[in-house]
Amino acid sequence: MARNVLVVGEFSEGEPSTTTHELLGAASRLSDGGAVGVTLLGSGASGAAAATFPAGAGKAFTNDDAEYDVFRSDQWLIAVLAAVEQSSPDVILIAQSTAGRELAPRLAFRLDTAAAMDCTMVQDEGGALQVTRPAYGGNALATYSFASSPAVATVRAKSQDPIAPNAGATGESVALPGVGESRTTVIGREKVEAEGLQIQDAAVVVSGGRGLGSPEGFELVEALAAAIGKDKAAVGASRAACDLGWYPPSQQVGLTGKVVTPDLYIAVAISGASQHMAGCSGSKTIIAINKDSEANIFKSARFGIVGDYKQVLPPLIEAIKAAK
Ligand SMILES: Cc1cc2nc3c(=O)[nH]c(=O)nc-3n(C[C@H](O)[C@H](O)[C@H](O)COP(=O)(O)OP(=O)(O)OC[C@H]3O[C@@H](n4cnc5c(N)ncnc54)[C@H](O)[C@@H]3O)c2cc1C
């Protein structure tokens, strides 16, 4: 069934984000011949628009005003509503990002419709849109269809495939009206020091928990990640470990941390509380290393090693190095 789909895009340094490419891929598949639009807001938006056409957009709604560089949901809301008015979407796809989490419910409220958050699947099911999202901290999957239109859905990073780029594709750029007043004042911005591979982008995430016993325990976890490869593996941590000051909060995985979906998640001395699993249950394979054979993490793990990490990790690191 042909449907119009609008993607709320995000970009940095003139390039649409990876997630925007993924959302455009999902939008192209769902549209089935309908129109695919994308909104881009902030300095350089109209330049970034060019890259969205080969990725599946037919129309880009842009506003280059630097006011949009800092996300304020009330300002973004007005701009996205203007794009909605011009594109009459049946479906609006938004990244499950810091901006998307705040924008989607506000947008749904203003459009008198529903929002499904943190979807990992968006698909056509017999002509109707169906979305799937993890429930109960990732222990179950819930499938929803929409009784109202447009359907608003935030979509988890790396859950959708972009389309193969259509190099010759062109589209239309439409300038959105000027930026409105915001009721929010941003009083400061702090850039998190992020060196190397980010946990959301890593193919392998090795995470450490309170069972490491001390901050020094993370040296072995970091050594394991380094043995796997600095271009492949990044180090995460449980909230308990971060709260104890053993590892930076920017690396926390879970409900109140980051959601990661790597090919391989190695949980070292982590019990597997539901709030932690909410951040890693989408991993393709989970390996748990824990000295308690009854630990909850083993219920989610495909492979498990019962033992003290101090004994398990050194030979594992050596074996990985030797296998290279
Ligand atoms: C609202 C809310 C939000 C939360 N958000 C998050 C979140 O985002 N992320 C998160 O992680 N948590 C979150 N939590 C906390 C969560 O409930 C758990 O308390 C936390 O995940 C526990 O961390 P842990 O597994 O490292 O520690 P513990 O639960 O203390 O587990 C330590 C594990 O290490 C094992 N162990 C001990 N020594 C060794 C050893 N030598 N070798 C091998 N294994 C060993 C133990 O058997 C145990 O299983 C949240 C909680 C709440 C209430």
The ligand as an SDF file (V2000), in Angstrom:
LIG
                    3D

 53 58  0  0  0  0  0  0  0  0999 V2000
   15.6360    3.2720   37.5960 C   0  0  0  0  0  0  0  0  0  0  0  0
   16.8730    2.4230   37.4800 C   0  0  0  0  0  0  0  0  0  0  0  0
   17.6440    2.5410   36.3490 C   0  0  0  0  0  0  0  0  0  0  0  0
   18.7930    1.7530   36.2140 C   0  0  0  0  0  0  0  0  0  0  0  0
   19.5530    1.8600   35.0860 N   0  0  0  0  0  0  0  0  0  0  0  0
   20.6050    1.0450   34.9270 C   0  0  0  0  0  0  0  0  0  0  0  0
   21.3980    1.0840   33.7400 C   0  0  0  0  0  0  0  0  0  0  0  0
   21.1680    1.8960   32.8430 O   0  0  0  0  0  0  0  0  0  0  0  0
   22.4280    0.2240   33.6270 N   0  0  0  0  0  0  0  0  0  0  0  0
   22.7440   -0.6900   34.5990 C   0  0  0  0  0  0  0  0  0  0  0  0
   23.7150   -1.4480   34.4300 O   0  0  0  0  0  0  0  0  0  0  0  0
   22.0270   -0.7290   35.7460 N   0  0  0  0  0  0  0  0  0  0  0  0
   20.9830    0.1200   35.9270 C   0  0  0  0  0  0  0  0  0  0  0  0
   20.3110    0.0840   37.1060 N   0  0  0  0  0  0  0  0  0  0  0  0
   20.8580   -0.7190   38.2300 C   0  0  0  0  0  0  0  0  0  0  0  0
   20.5530   -2.1990   38.1520 C   0  0  0  0  0  0  0  0  0  0  0  0
   19.3100   -2.4640   38.7870 O   0  0  0  0  0  0  0  0  0  0  0  0
   21.6270   -3.0240   38.8550 C   0  0  0  0  0  0  0  0  0  0  0  0
   21.7420   -2.5880   40.1860 O   0  0  0  0  0  0  0  0  0  0  0  0
   22.9960   -2.9310   38.2020 C   0  0  0  0  0  0  0  0  0  0  0  0
   22.8940   -3.2140   36.8250 O   0  0  0  0  0  0  0  0  0  0  0  0
   23.9280   -3.9430   38.8470 C   0  0  0  0  0  0  0  0  0  0  0  0
   25.2040   -3.8050   38.2980 O   0  0  0  0  0  0  0  0  0  0  0  0
   26.2120   -5.0340   38.2960 P   0  0  0  0  0  0  0  0  0  0  0  0
   25.6100   -6.1860   37.5650 O   0  0  0  0  0  0  0  0  0  0  0  0
   27.5160   -4.5190   37.8430 O   0  0  0  0  0  0  0  0  0  0  0  0
   26.3930   -5.3340   39.8380 O   0  0  0  0  0  0  0  0  0  0  0  0
   25.8400   -6.5490   40.7760 P   0  0  0  0  0  0  0  0  0  0  0  0
   24.3700   -6.7000   40.6210 O   0  0  0  0  0  0  0  0  0  0  0  0
   26.3990   -6.2840   42.0920 O   0  0  0  0  0  0  0  0  0  0  0  0
   26.4930   -7.8260   40.1220 O   0  0  0  0  0  0  0  0  0  0  0  0
   27.8570   -8.1480   40.1770 C   0  0  0  0  0  0  0  0  0  0  0  0
   28.0290   -9.5240   39.5490 C   0  0  0  0  0  0  0  0  0  0  0  0
   29.4070   -9.8320   39.5140 O   0  0  0  0  0  0  0  0  0  0  0  0
   29.5790  -11.1870   39.8410 C   0  0  0  0  0  0  0  0  0  0  0  0
   30.9400  -11.3270   40.3720 N   0  0  0  0  0  0  0  0  0  0  0  0
   31.4250  -10.8990   41.5780 C   0  0  0  0  0  0  0  0  0  0  0  0
   32.7410  -11.1410   41.6670 N   0  0  0  0  0  0  0  0  0  0  0  0
   33.0890  -11.7460   40.5030 C   0  0  0  0  0  0  0  0  0  0  0  0
   34.3250  -12.2490   40.0030 C   0  0  0  0  0  0  0  0  0  0  0  0
   35.4630  -12.1570   40.7100 N   0  0  0  0  0  0  0  0  0  0  0  0
   34.3450  -12.8350   38.7780 N   0  0  0  0  0  0  0  0  0  0  0  0
   33.1930  -12.9470   38.0420 C   0  0  0  0  0  0  0  0  0  0  0  0
   31.9940  -12.4790   38.4850 N   0  0  0  0  0  0  0  0  0  0  0  0
   31.9520  -11.8780   39.6820 C   0  0  0  0  0  0  0  0  0  0  0  0
   28.5160  -11.4860   40.8640 C   0  0  0  0  0  0  0  0  0  0  0  0
   28.2200  -12.8720   40.8810 O   0  0  0  0  0  0  0  0  0  0  0  0
   27.3480  -10.6500   40.3480 C   0  0  0  0  0  0  0  0  0  0  0  0
   26.5270  -11.4010   39.4690 O   0  0  0  0  0  0  0  0  0  0  0  0
   19.1590    0.8530   37.2530 C   0  0  0  0  0  0  0  0  0  0  0  0
   18.3440    0.7420   38.3870 C   0  0  0  0  0  0  0  0  0  0  0  0
   17.2340    1.5160   38.5080 C   0  0  0  0  0  0  0  0  0  0  0  0
   16.3780    1.3750   39.7300 C   0  0  0  0  0  0  0  0  0  0  0  0
  1  2  1  0
  2  3  1  0
  2 52  2  0
  3  4  2  0
  4  5  1  0
  4 50  1  0
  5  6  2  0
  6  7  1  0
  6 13  1  0
  7  8  2  0
  7  9  1  0
  9 10  1  0
 10 11  2  0
 10 12  1  0
 12 13  2  0
 13 14  1  0
 14 15  1  0
 14 50  1  0
 15 16  1  0
 16 17  1  0
 16 18  1  0
 18 19  1  0
 18 20  1  0
 20 21  1  0
 20 22  1  0
 22 23  1  0
 23 24  1  0
 24 25  2  0
 24 26  1  0
 24 27  1  0
 27 28  1  0
 28 29  2  0
 28 30  1  0
 28 31  1  0
 31 32  1  0
 32 33  1  0
 33 34  1  0
 33 48  1  0
 34 35  1  0
 35 36  1  0
 35 46  1  0
 36 37  1  0
 36 45  1  0
 37 38  2  0
 38 39  1  0
 39 40  1  0
 39 45  2  0
 40 41  1  0
 40 42  2  0
 42 43  1  0
 43 44  2  0
 44 45  1  0
 46 47  1  0
 46 48  1  0
 48 49  1  0
 50 51  2  0
 51 52  1  0
 52 53  1  0
M  END
$$$$
